Structure formats: C-alpha cells, structure tokens
Amino acid sequence: MTIIFYKTLSKPNEINKVLQNELHLSGAIKADTDIIKPVIKVLNTLSFNIFSYNYCYIVELNRYYFIEDITILGDRFFYITLTLDVLYTYKTAILSSVANISRYSKNVDSTKKDTIDNYTENEILLNNPFSDNGTMVMSALNGQEV
C-alpha cells in the first residue's frame, strides 16, 4: 500500500491543515489491526528521519492519520501506530454542510429547538463503517477556529 508522509504544524482540531515535506513510501497493515487506529509496517528504503514526520495519508484507505508512535525494527523497518484524523479525512463533506443558527445560548436545553429562531438543517450521511448504529456527530464553523 502507498503511504504519503507529511510534516504539519497545524493543530489536531484544525480542519484546514497545512501539509508539508511530502514523502511516498510503501507499507503494509499489521495483522489484526483496525482502520481507526491501524499499525503499519514500513520499509525504510530512503535516507530520511521518520521521527520528523507526524502525519500521513494511506491512499488505499482514502484516510488521513496522525502518527502516534514509531517502533524501530532493526535497520530498515518501522511499526507506526496511527490515529484517524476524522476532520481532514471528511473535510469536503464537513465544509459543504449547511447550518444557520440565529441564536445560541448555553442555558437552552440542547434537545429542544428555540421556536422563535429559524434553523436551516442539512444532514449529510457519511460512510461510517465503525459504528453499529451509524451515528457520527460533527460540527464545524466554516472551517475556522472559534
């Protein structure tokens, strides 16, 4: 499988991450792993410092990941533990969703809508193979930090 490694200084909760120093390597998923927190085995055929990279994209899975841990296996192999970056993986769907809220109050019961306000709701169903009930809740404010 193809893994594209990156360096990023962007915050984990930032949807518009800046990815730099792209590096393509081949790897394989370790047996008995999952797609949310996979462990991959990478052969280091290039002269580079794997510890300077903190982010990657797995082409075959079409997902972006944070690098959580790196284990050295001899001279040329690494086990790399990853954690799914949901925001960047589903960035296009998140940013294309629409929600207009006229008023917000922390004191309002979140299960009830304020009948005075107009709300525009748009539900976008994302492919979520990780949940039995298909529930995934995300919100974004135009891709900017609050």
C-alpha positions, 0 to 999 in steps of 0.5 A: 500500500502507498503511504504519503508522509507529511510534516504539519504544524497545524493543530489536531482540531484544525480542519484546514491543515497545512501539509508539508515535506511530502514523502511516498513510501510503501507499507503494509497493515499489521495483522489484526489491526483496525482502520481507526487506529491501524499499525503499519509496517514500513520499509525504510528504503530512503535516507530520511528521519521518520521521527520528523514526520507526524502525519500521513495519508494511506491512499488505499484507505482514502484516510488521513492519520496522525502518527502516534508512535514509531517502533524501530525494527532493526535497520530498515523497518518501522511499526507506526501506530496511527490515529484517524484524523476524522476532520481532514479525512471528511473535510469536503463533506464537513465544509459543504454542510449547511447550518444557520443558527440565529441564536445560541445560548448555553442555558437552552436545553440542547434537545429542544429547538428555540421556536422563535429562531429559524434553523436551516438543517442539512444532514449529510450521511457519511460512510461510517463503517465503525459504528453499529448504529451509524451515528457520527456527530460533527460540527464545524464553523466554516472551517475556522477556529472559534 
